[in-house]
Amino acid sequence: MKISIIGGGIGGLTTAIALKQKGFEVEIFEQYKEIKKAGSGINLAINAMQIYKRLGIYDEIASLGSYTNALFISDEKFNILSEIKLLKTEQEFKTKAFAIHRAVLHTILVNKLDGVKIHLNKKLKSLSQTNNEVIFDFEDGTTYSSNILIGADGIHSVVRKSIIDNTELRMAKQVCWRGIVKTAISNKYETELNELWGKGKRFGFVKINKNEVYWYALTNYKIDYKVEFSNANLEELFSNFSPVVKQIISKTEKRNIIFNEMMDLKPMSSWHHKNVCLIGDASHATTPNLGQGACQAIETAFVIAECLSTENNINLAFEKLEKIRKKNVKKVINTSWIVGKIAHLNNRIGIFLRNNIMKLIPKKITEKQSTSLYKLNY
Ligand SMILES: Cc1cc2nc3c(=O)[nH]c(=O)nc-3n(C[C@H](O)[C@H](O)[C@H](O)COP(=O)(O)OP(=O)(O)OC[C@H]3O[C@@H](n4cnc5c(N)ncnc54)[C@H](O)[C@@H]3O)c2cc1C
């Protein structure tokens, strides 16, 4: 059976690795002329790292990434509001969390493809289906066919638009800048992910290897972010934050900063139609507030390979995938949306209440919530 994957992002690459390990004939089609060398970092939480352990990729990520054992949320002056230590979760799942440069992760994944063919410069245009074949056309005029097509083509998925109507992208009314900086931050942040929540703004940073720090900065926008932030001066925008923030921003090469609008995909009732199925951001894009978008894509990638290898009927395999994954993914999407709204409160009374309530929540409860996020149900 031949399985074709549209999209060579984290989701598509992980799916290809998992399927290849199950013995399927797999190929990937990617729109760009090379697999993305994205210039930012990514947090791979304990759920994703459990999958990479099962796929035999854990050790390489651990050696090229940076170990993270605690998540701190503070106010803009670095007064701690909430902390999650991961030690107990690590022990429970025998796995650790890592932050890593996205380009390094992509290289690790590509090197694990084990002969999977990657067709580059192939931008999907449209597809059609018969009962046991999917035929798909690319912008360059070429046409291919396969027994199964997996859409791993991201939040603006062409595959999704071809098989499912009425899906909804929801704008969070927030924008995000991301950067990587070679800078010395205090040793005390060595294994921590820190987020500072201010007034309608947030700044996070984490080490991704011995020499580099990955950071992200978000703020609300009112009507048109392109007008409001086309010439944004980040140092000024975050000038009332701790000096650590200013130090990180000022040392970053400005031309390498990535700027995006934040959005998600309203949870969908189905991810498949006949022999076509969606995974990752194509089916369950979430806002980045829990750092779980790619982690969820990695989980779905693993489960789709499991389902296809244990079910003879393709439709039953896709239904099983949804049964295993949809509930958890929906919870992540909705929780992340709410966390984003709470993190970006913009009025002083709301912020005062939020900060004081957060300080009162027992660590046991926040740690229990995070542990439940990392538990695999398969
Ligand atoms: C600011 C920010 C921070 C984040 N931080 C984290 C984090 O710390 N941890 C985490 O787990 N997640 C994080 N995420 C989410 C994560 O980046 C995504 O969920 C993840 O990259 C999705 O992977 P994917 O492979 O499904 O989609 P994508 O990464 O979007 O990959 C899709 C691929 O398909 C290709 N493609 C698209 N259209 C076509 C086409 N028509 N034909 C052929 N190819 C096509 C694209 O070129 C791309 O290579 C963050 C997201 C943002 C915006």
Ligand as a Chemical Component Dictionary entry (heavy atoms), coordinates in Angstrom:
data_LIG
# 
_chem_comp.id                   LIG 
_chem_comp.type                 NON-POLYMER 
_chem_comp.pdbx_formal_charge   0 
_chem_comp.three_letter_code    LIG 
# 
loop_
_chem_comp_atom.comp_id 
_chem_comp_atom.atom_id 
_chem_comp_atom.alt_atom_id 
_chem_comp_atom.type_symbol 
_chem_comp_atom.charge 
_chem_comp_atom.model_Cartn_x 
_chem_comp_atom.model_Cartn_y 
_chem_comp_atom.model_Cartn_z 
_chem_comp_atom.pdbx_ordinal 
LIG C1  C1  C 0 4.723  31.388 17.829 1  
LIG C2  C2  C 0 4.572  29.906 17.840 2  
LIG C3  C3  C 0 5.250  29.155 18.774 3  
LIG C4  C4  C 0 5.079  27.776 18.824 4  
LIG N1  N1  N 0 5.735  27.068 19.774 5  
LIG C5  C5  C 0 5.523  25.734 19.877 6  
LIG C6  C6  C 0 6.178  24.965 20.876 7  
LIG O1  O1  O 0 7.006  25.475 21.652 8  
LIG N2  N2  N 0 5.896  23.642 20.956 9  
LIG C7  C7  C 0 5.017  23.033 20.117 10 
LIG O2  O2  O 0 4.782  21.829 20.259 11 
LIG N3  N3  N 0 4.394  23.739 19.142 12 
LIG C8  C8  C 0 4.634  25.060 18.991 13 
LIG N4  N4  N 0 4.036  25.765 17.991 14 
LIG C9  C9  C 0 3.142  25.077 17.037 15 
LIG C10 C10 C 0 3.918  24.349 15.961 16 
LIG O3  O3  O 0 4.804  25.221 15.313 17 
LIG C11 C11 C 0 2.962  23.751 14.943 18 
LIG O4  O4  O 0 1.878  23.155 15.583 19 
LIG C12 C12 C 0 3.689  22.692 14.124 20 
LIG O5  O5  O 0 4.782  23.251 13.462 21 
LIG C13 C13 C 0 2.716  22.081 13.115 22 
LIG O6  O6  O 0 3.414  21.174 12.304 23 
LIG P1  P1  P 0 2.750  20.670 10.953 24 
LIG O7  O7  O 0 3.763  19.779 10.337 25 
LIG O8  O8  O 0 1.396  20.133 11.229 26 
LIG O9  O9  O 0 2.527  21.970 10.077 27 
LIG P2  P2  P 0 3.596  22.991 9.478  28 
LIG O10 O10 O 0 4.755  23.157 10.371 29 
LIG O11 O11 O 0 2.838  24.208 9.086  30 
LIG O12 O12 O 0 4.130  22.258 8.166  31 
LIG C14 C14 C 0 3.358  22.186 7.002  32 
LIG C15 C15 C 0 4.266  21.842 5.853  33 
LIG O13 O13 O 0 3.466  21.680 4.693  34 
LIG C16 C16 C 0 4.008  22.435 3.621  35 
LIG N5  N5  N 0 2.881  22.830 2.747  36 
LIG C17 C17 C 0 1.896  23.710 3.036  37 
LIG N6  N6  N 0 1.052  23.808 2.001  38 
LIG C18 C18 C 0 1.506  22.954 1.043  39 
LIG C19 C19 C 0 1.056  22.606 -0.254 40 
LIG N7  N7  N 0 -0.052 23.155 -0.790 41 
LIG N8  N8  N 0 1.750  21.684 -0.966 42 
LIG C20 C20 C 0 2.872  21.106 -0.448 43 
LIG N9  N9  N 0 3.359  21.416 0.782  44 
LIG C21 C21 C 0 2.668  22.322 1.528  45 
LIG C22 C22 C 0 4.684  23.613 4.296  46 
LIG O14 O14 O 0 5.661  24.209 3.474  47 
LIG C23 C23 C 0 5.268  22.959 5.522  48 
LIG O15 O15 O 0 6.534  22.405 5.286  49 
LIG C24 C24 C 0 4.216  27.148 17.906 50 
LIG C25 C25 C 0 3.562  27.898 16.924 51 
LIG C26 C26 C 0 3.745  29.266 16.891 52 
LIG C27 C27 C 0 3.007  30.052 15.831 53 
# 
loop_
_chem_comp_bond.comp_id 
_chem_comp_bond.atom_id_1 
_chem_comp_bond.atom_id_2 
_chem_comp_bond.value_order 
_chem_comp_bond.pdbx_ordinal 
LIG C1  C2  SING 1  
LIG C2  C3  SING 2  
LIG C2  C26 DOUB 3  
LIG C3  C4  DOUB 4  
LIG C4  N1  SING 5  
LIG C4  C24 SING 6  
LIG N1  C5  DOUB 7  
LIG C5  C6  SING 8  
LIG C5  C8  SING 9  
LIG C6  O1  DOUB 10 
LIG C6  N2  SING 11 
LIG N2  C7  SING 12 
LIG C7  O2  DOUB 13 
LIG C7  N3  SING 14 
LIG N3  C8  DOUB 15 
LIG C8  N4  SING 16 
LIG N4  C9  SING 17 
LIG N4  C24 SING 18 
LIG C9  C10 SING 19 
LIG C10 O3  SING 20 
LIG C10 C11 SING 21 
LIG C11 O4  SING 22 
LIG C11 C12 SING 23 
LIG C12 O5  SING 24 
LIG C12 C13 SING 25 
LIG C13 O6  SING 26 
LIG O6  P1  SING 27 
LIG P1  O7  DOUB 28 
LIG P1  O8  SING 29 
LIG P1  O9  SING 30 
LIG O9  P2  SING 31 
LIG P2  O10 DOUB 32 
LIG P2  O11 SING 33 
LIG P2  O12 SING 34 
LIG O12 C14 SING 35 
LIG C14 C15 SING 36 
LIG C15 O13 SING 37 
LIG C15 C23 SING 38 
LIG O13 C16 SING 39 
LIG C16 N5  SING 40 
LIG C16 C22 SING 41 
LIG N5  C17 SING 42 
LIG N5  C21 SING 43 
LIG C17 N6  DOUB 44 
LIG N6  C18 SING 45 
LIG C18 C19 SING 46 
LIG C18 C21 DOUB 47 
LIG C19 N7  SING 48 
LIG C19 N8  DOUB 49 
LIG N8  C20 SING 50 
LIG C20 N9  DOUB 51 
LIG N9  C21 SING 52 
LIG C22 O14 SING 53 
LIG C22 C23 SING 54 
LIG C23 O15 SING 55 
LIG C24 C25 DOUB 56 
LIG C25 C26 SING 57 
LIG C26 C27 SING 58 
# 
